[in-house]
Every structure is written in structure tokens, then in C-alpha cells.
């Protein structure tokens, strides 16, 4: 008997979906959760370590080793182009130093790698989306120059809204914050926005032009450290320029590591540790985000078509809108 329609067989077992159709080559499609990390490695003098490969790293989750899928080294940065979200303080605390800070941010934008895109946002009590992600440096700087000083400071609310926008963009992302002054009007706490950035795998770099309270100092430090970024306390415009130059250097010397994770059986926090094994690793400092919660993390989905992988980005769950 000859069938008029192709035969289609669907089998599901352990996350494997198999489609077989008459006159077609077998096609396999697998959904595998994968975590992406941005990692920097330095020696005890703070000098960046390059030329490390997949065999030079170990990734642990709650002490259990995970299988590394790929390592993109800094010298192949074009393969891991980054979208840089710049969040610029335009509150009333900026009146005296606005033009100097704006110039420092503009120089930072000019110096970004050509393969990187940049989005520029301003914030005071409200968030201003000055330009969406673009590789046009002139357009980004032109949008930055349109920013005007506002009123009170709602930094943490602005950070969350920026992270929401970043979640819509595929690929590598970092958030660079310029802030002058204590947050006085946000509804969110530093811990809440830190958890979102850490789960989404977005390193946060903070340049603070004023650091007068222990609370602000600790909040900025925790936000940067737990997401794999860095914090700079830079009260003068000279130090602000140095801080932005250091961030640019950091972005240009970062590895991108991806690794597989098993299906989540619970929503407990997974603590991440990245190591460089052996004697060499004992003299090195490895910096990355602290961990993630499976239900809210930025997990990647891999599509396996025949023997080749093609990767896309999807978020399994995000915070309530």
C-alpha cells in the first residue's frame, strides 16, 4: 500500500524530540539549557591574562563541575559582540559637573570596539531612552548631548527598566552606570535590581561621582561584585575618565564561556565558581557573576539540526511587568 501523505513519527524521551518524515533526512531537535558567563582573568598585579582556552577553565555550580560548551577568548571578541547599555545620571545633583561627565561618557562611547552596539539612557526621577542599541557612534553621542538635567534620583528603578530592555536583546550585554548621589526616590531596593542583573547575566559597571554614605558605597560595590562588573569611586572628572577607560579595557579582555546545565528540579540559587586549574590558577583572580536562579535566569536554548548546533537566546522567565 502506498501512502499519499508523508509519515511523521514523534518520539519524546529525556528532552529529545525526533522527527522523521518520508524522503527526508532524519532531523533531530534538542532543547538544552545553557548558561553564558562573561569572565575576566587577572594576575596579582591586575594584569589581564589572555590566550586561555576551554581546557584552561573549570565551571562549578554549587560545587558540581559542569560541561563547558565553548570559550571565546578576548582576541576573538568580534565573535561575542556586546551591547553596552549606558545609564547616565541626569538628576539635579549633576548641575555643576554635567558637561564634564557627559564628555567622559562620550569618550567612552567613541572608544568601544566597532563590533559592539551601544544604547544610551538618562535618568533622574524618570528613565529617558535617548537612543536604542546602535553601532553608529555619532548618533549615540548626539543622543547623549540631548540629555538635560532633571530632578530627583531614582537610580534603582532606572536600572530595572534598563535591564528589562536589555532582556529583549540577544547576545552579550553589559550595563555601565554613571551616578552622582544617593537614590532618594526609587521604589526598588539595591538587592532587588542586583538579583535581576545577576540572574540575567548582565555585568554591571558603576562609576560613582559622589560617595558620601556607607549605604550607597556598599550597594554599588555589591551590585558590581555579584554581577561580575566593577565599581569606581571617581569624584573628579579626571578620575571619571580613567574609570571609563578601565571599563573599556575590561570589556576588551573578557572571555565568554557557555556551559550546559541539567533540567532544574527546584528554584534554589545556583552559586557559580569559575576556576583556572593547576598551579597557574592559584596566582590568578577570576571574576564573573555569582550565580543564578533557574526560573529567572537568562538560559540559552540550543537547536540541534543534524550534527550542527546553532544557538539562539531566550529567557525562560522574567520579572513581572
Helices and strands as residue ranges (DSSP letters): E 8-13, E 16-21, E 27-30, E 33-43, G 54-56, E 58-61, E 64-66, E 68-72, G 74-80, E 82-89, G 92-94, H 98-111, E 117-123, E 127-134, H 137-144, H 155-166, E 172-180, H 190-200, E 203-210, H 214-227, E 231-233, H 237-251, E 255-260, E 269-275, H 278-282, E 284-287, E 291-293, E 299-305, E 308-313
